[in-house]
Amino acid sequence: MKYNIFIVFYGFGGFALSILFYLLLYFTILQKNYKPIIITETIFFIIHAFSHLLTILLNPGIPGRQFYNKKSMNNNGDMELIECKKCNIVVHRSLNVSHCNICGVCVLNYDHHSFWMGKCIGRNNWFLFYVSTFFISIYLVMSFLSLMAFIIFVHEENIKIQKMSKS
């Protein structure tokens, strides 16, 4: 595998940023004791974090070494063979293999290269990628709404304190 080390660390960097955002939100809301919101957001975050890590760690569908030997391929004429000039592999067209220019590898059922994950999204990790994306979206919407509620609540408390101090 020819992964650029910067790209791999970028995927883990995105994961670290999401953990920092979670901790910031958790300790902000924890002050006002909003347990149902904290529990719900924690569940969504754990699902996101687990699927994010699995997406980063799983092989996206890079073909094994059996595809690198042209002589072992048996072409009876019933299936069309395609060759990647960059990777020097030969595969059947039905396998739907595409080359990622960023990673420099061919991937089965290549969807795209995710800079947030730091790797290709293909046959083996596309479902986990979309699970991670779905749950981080829900988590961020809930976080935004709970932060807005927290800001409004703090603002109302400050107004009450100011009124009490004036009287």
N, C-alpha and C positions, 0 to 999 in steps of 0.2 A: 504494500500500500504506500502510495506516495503522497501522504498528507503533509501540507504545510503546517508546521508547528504553530504558527501564529493563528491560523484558521481554527485549529483545535482549541487553543486557549481562548479564542473569542467565544466559542460555544460555551465553555465553562464560565467565562466572564459574564455572559448573559444570565446564566444561572445564578451567579453570585449577586448580580444586581437585583434579580427578583427576590432573593432571600433578604437583601438589605432593605428593599421596599417593604417586604412583609414585616420585618422586625420594627421598622419605623412606624408602620401603621399599628401593629400590635401594641407597642408600648404607648402610643398616643391614645388609643381607644381604651386601653386597660385602665387608665386613670379614672375613667368615668364608669367602669364596671359594666360594660355592655357584653355580657357573656354570650347571649344567642348569636350576636353578630360575630364575635370572636371565634366561636365554635364553627359557624358556617364558613367563614372565610378561611379558617385553618384547614378544614376538610378540603375545600376547593384548592387551596395552595398545596396541600400534600399530594393530591391527585396530579396537579400540574407538575410539581417537582419530580415526582416519581416517573411520570411519562416523559418529561424533559430529559432526565438522566438516562432513561432507557433509550431514547432517541439518539442521544449523543454516543452512547456506548455500543449500540447494535451496529452490525455491518449493514449498510443500506441496501446491499444486493450486488456487491462486487463479484463478478463471476470467478469461480474457482480455477485452479490451475489446469483442469481438464480442457478448458477452452483455449489454452495457449498453444497446444500442439496441433498444427494444421494437418499432419499426416494421420492423426487418429480420427479425424472427422470423416464420416462415411456419407458421402453425398450421392444418393441414389437418383437424384433428379426430382424427388418428390417434395423436397424443402429447399428453399433458396438460402444459401449461406451468404452472410455479410461479414466483412472484415473491417476492424478498426485499425487504421494505419498507425495511430499513436500508441495504442496498447498492444498491438500485434496479437489480437485474439480473433478467432473465427467463431461465429455463433449462428444459429438458425434465426431467420428473420422473425419467427413466431415468438422468440424470447423477448422481443422489444427492448433491446439494449441500446443505451445512448451514452455518449462520452461527455463527461463533465470537464470542461477546460480549466476550472478553478482547482479541483482536486487532482486532475490528471489521470482519472480512472474511468472505466466503463461501469455503468450501473444498470442492473435489471429493472425494468419499469421506472426509469428515471423520471422524476417529477420536476425537481428543481434543486438548486444548491441554496441551502438556507444559511445565511450569514449569522442569524441569531443562534442557530444550533451549531454552526461551524462545520457542517458536513452536508453531504448530498442526502436528499430524501428520495428513497427508492422503494423497491418491493418489500423489504424487511422492516422498514421503520416509518412508512407513510402514515399508517393508522395511529401510531403513538404520537407522531408529529401533530396530527389534527386533533387528537385528544388533548395534548398539551396546549395547543392554540385555543381550543374551545374553552378549557377551564381557566386559562390565564385571562381570557376576555371576560368571562363571568366574574372572576376574582377582581379584575381592575374596575369593572362597573360597580360592583358592590363596595369596593374600597373607596371609590370616588364618592358614592352616595353616603357612605358612613362618615367619611371625612367632612363632607358638607354638613351633615347632621351634627357632627361634633363641633364644627366651627359655629354653627347657629346656636347650639346649646351654650357654648362658652360665651358667645356674644350676649345672649340673653342673661346669663349669670352676671356678666360684667355690668350690664345696665342695671340689674337689681342691686348690686353692690354699690354702684354710684348713687342710686336713689336713696339707699339706706344711709350712706355717709353724708348726704346733703341734708337729711332731715334730722 
